[in-house]
Amino acid sequence: MLNVAILISGRGSNMQALVRESQKENAPFRVVCVLSNKADAAGLAWAQEQGIHTVVVPHKDFNKDRQAFEQVINEKLQECGAQLVCLAGFMRLLTPWFVQQWRDRFINIHPSLLPAFPGLDVQQKAIDYGAKLSGCTVHFVREEMDHGPIIAQAAVPVLPEDTAETLAARILKCEHQIYPQAVNWIAQNRVSIINEKVFIADAKAPQSLTNPCAE
């Protein structure tokens, strides 16, 4: 059983998807902690209702000392026995120090088909660029923002009438599918990283690294 910690800053819809997956019979992982940098993050109350341990580490308490902030987070994660850390809308850029502490045990989901459109406002960027496909990516976290070995991706068509909001809503449905799948694969010891590329043991194409979500 893999112990998973989830970092959030808001409602944590991907956190909820991971928790629901962990509550299924024979799930290979459990969520041992939900941590936020904001005491008023809506996802904390939901996690507490599920009986999950929650922690608040306000970044504003550290006078812009990012490493001191991250050291406290690291201590809290160790205290709860976390073996894998999942970012789920955690709106703080973490330093290379923290990334190295959890290297290959630290994953993120991003609402684009990386390496395209890292950063913020990615749905509008895809529309403005004229992209025909967008989607989402689960990847291992590396020092550079929105980079790292890709575990899973889901493709979503960009429709002529799309706004950033409608495209984001369709992508979010796919996020809720592939993030739990990726954590399951890791918990089942099926994920290997070789030369910064991810390989999934016993995965059946095309579901191995892609999961198209057209609707």
Helices and strands as residue ranges (DSSP letters): E 2-8, H 13-22, E 29-36, H 42-49, E 54-56, G 59-62, H 66-79, E 84-87, H 96-101, E 106-110, H 122-129, E 133-140, E 150-157, H 164-187, E 191-194, E 197-200
